Amino acid sequence: MGIEDLNELEIVSGSFSLAFVIISLIIGFMLISKYFSLKNRILLTVGLSWIFLSSSWWSRSISFLTIILFDYSLDEVLYLFLLNAFVPLAILCWIYSFFSLVYTDFKKRIFIVYLVICIVYEVFLIIFLFTNTELIGSVQFFSARGGPLSIVFQIFAIFSFLITGILFARKSLESNDPKIQLKGKLLLVAFISFTISALYESIMPLTPLTLALIRILLISSAIEYFFGFFLPDRLADLLIKQKK
């Protein structure tokens, strides 16, 4: 089993997944590095949010690499674990960040609710991975079809991210500072781009061309997310001047 066994769609899926994961890791660690220089804890959690959010593409990326390098694809349990296990961490990091910045009075109560939901999901995920993997999903080569448990939680995670993201962006757009408004617009585009990409990939039939376009949109969401939280002054001034 090697790269010669992959069809065009699988090569596009693997290569673009790998590109998205690499870019997401770089962006996530860049945000985390800003925490150490600026001592802003939110930059740590928003960086971790995006790193763990990209985990849904780790399995494809790693399996694509192992097929190319070692003629080996990940076994089903490991594939499904990487695909699903870190999404709850992404949501928890993001919910903490969102409520720390926007609705601080509700942070503790909402975070506890999400924490309970995520712990329950992780427990059932581990149990079913070793007892009934069909509830988590099935793997064909290095693509996966979600099971009932994983699909329900992924939908919950995507819409939690989208709704809170829109609320966060709207709050930024209400600012009188043009730079903060610009960052709000970038975040809004990031959240919408990510949601469209994730949902389209999950429910629509894909060709190599449509998959490449969707993954490009997904990659753009990572870049927009980074600039939504850390926009260099020079770039901000340039974009604001162009708008005027």
Summary of the structure (lengths in Angstrom):
residues: 244
radius of gyration: 18.6
end to end distance: 55.8
largest distance: 60.1
contacts: 806
relative contact order: 0.12
helix: 84%
strand: 3%
